[in-house]
């Protein structure tokens, strides 16, 4: 990939900041999308560049994913020292993980409701998370996927105390308030406390759930948002594929080493 001039200039400026946070979604950004979630792996070039960036002074790296934490650790093989945020911010650094009795009871009802939808919609599946339940529709027929998604969103997704997030081929219901934007701000602020100054942030994401993260970025503060793939976005820049993300990360690494 030939990095566009405006993105190259933004990356060069980012590398000049005293402190930098490089944060990426995993699926569709570091790793190509695959039908079987457990088979996803980061492209070797991206994994290498992210590890190299994380080893530099003044640079922190983070994975910010919709996956459950156990799944994220299993498929990502995160570099040493990487900050991990899972379940769209409900698990990980700075995220509340303990549920009160009312939330646990609500979660049980949500799981039962999503399971009932899965049982009547072939090709869909249920993923359980510590604070939520996820409907997966990638391997279902398109009409079945649409009907199942609608049933979850218009059913338990509208219950009091339930947060519904629609992503690519998933509908996630959570019983805690969490999103990638809030998680990114928490990471940024925590690093700022450690270093004595707000870090400049690079965030790369491909899904509609990444838009919350793009919206908290401040280009005037040196932040860089990169949308991967098609679709409307609040990000300032766009690349086409995870292979393009590899090129971006390698360029950033090279600029830091100059």
Secondary structure by P-SEA (a helix, b strand, c coil): ccccaaaaaaaaaaaaccbbbbbbbccccccccccccccccccaaaaaaaaaaaacccbbbbbbccccaaaaaaccccccbbbbbcccccccccccccccaaaaaaaaaaaaaaaaaaaacccccccccccbbbbbcccccaaaaaaaaaaaaaaacccccbbbbbcccbbbbbcccccaaaaaaaaaaaaaaaacbbbbbbbbbccccaaaaaaacccccbbbbbbccccccccccccccaaaaaaaaaaaaaaaac
